[in-house]
């Protein structure tokens, strides 16, 4: 078993708050390889939402993007990676880059044009297949 995984799992299991919040008590009660399998199974069951779209209209997203790009991108990375825990960091960053390009292109347009631009461009962004992380373009 990987020593790093064991150290990570031990650290997680030592936090009662984290164990309760993440429903990992049953995993932490296991030892060694069983615990690792339990963590992997638990992570695989977390629902994924690979959509790039937000509930916010394009105008609101553009306003937030223009107001503070760094905060907007940080928030996007956080929300997207939280919804897609199985994606490796380089994939999350590639999706973020693609979405940033959509924002940069669409946010200079009028409100109606920006929404149309978003609807068109987001559909053209890479669709990331979570396993085995293959990029599909439509």
N, C-alpha and C positions, 0 to 999 in steps of 0.2 A: 504494500500500500504506500502511496505517496505521503511522505512526511509532511509536506506543505498542506495537503488536504486534511491530514489528521490534526495539525496545529490549528488550521482554520476552523474545523468542526469543533475542536475543543474550546476555542475562543467563543464561538457562537453558543455552544451549550453551557458555557459558564455564565451567560447573561440570561437571567430568568425572564426579564422583560422581552428580549428578542425571541426566546424560545416560545413564550406564550403568544406573542404577537404573530409569529410566523407559523404557529402550529407544528413545532418541531419536537415536542416533548417525546413522542414515540420514537423519533430518530435518535435523540440524545440518550435514550435508555439502552440503545444497542451499543455494541463494541466493535471496534476495528472495521472490517470489511462490510459487515451488516449495516453499520452506521453510514458508511460511504454510499452503499446502494440505496439506503433510505433517503439520504440527501439528494441523490441524483433523481430518484423517482419523484420526490417532492417537487423538485425544480421543474421536472418535465411536465408536471400536472398544472403548472401555473399557466393560466390562459394568456394567449398572445393576441395583440391587436397591432397588426402591421400597417394600419392605415396611417397616412400622413396628414389627413384632413383633421381639422379642429372643428369644434362646435361653433367657434366664433366665425362671423363673416369675414371675408377678405379685408374689408375696410378696417375692422378692429385689429386684425393681425398685422396689417401694414402699419397702422398707427403705433402699435407696440414695438414693431420691428424698427421703425424710424426713430422712435423715442429713445430706445436703448438696445442696440443690436446685440451687444454682449449678453445682457440679461435675457433677451428673447431667445438667443441660441442656447444659453445655459439651461433655460427652462425647457426648451424643446428636447435637448439631450436628456435631461432628467426624466421628463414625462415619457419619452419614447423608450428609453432604456428600462424604465420601470415596468412598462407594458410588455417589454420583450427581453426578459432576463436571460434567455438562452442565446441571444445574438452576441457575437464577439465584438469588442470595442471598435475594431476597424470597420465593421459593417455599419454600426451605429453612426460612426463619424462620416462614412460615405453617404448614408441616407441624409444626415444633417446637411452635408455639403450640397446634395441635390436639392433639398428643400430650401436652403439658403439661396440657391440660384433662382428658384421659382420666385421667392420673395423679392429678390433684387430686380427681376424682370417685371413682375406684375405690380409691384407697389408704386411704380412711377405713373401709373395710368389712373383714369377716373375711377370712381367707386364701382360703377357697373362694369367697366372694362376690366378692372382688377378682379372682380368675381369670376367673370368669364375666363380670364387668363388663368386664374387659379384652377378652375374646373378642368380646363384643357391641359395645363402643364402638369398638374399633380397626377393625372392619369398617365402621362408619359414618363413620369419618374420611374426608376427601377422598382420592380416589385420584388421584395426580398423573400425568398423561400427559406423558412427557418432551418430546415434540415434537408440537405447538408450545406446550407448557406450558399446556394447557387443563385446568381442574378438572372432574372428573366426580364427581358424588355418587351413591351407590347408595342 
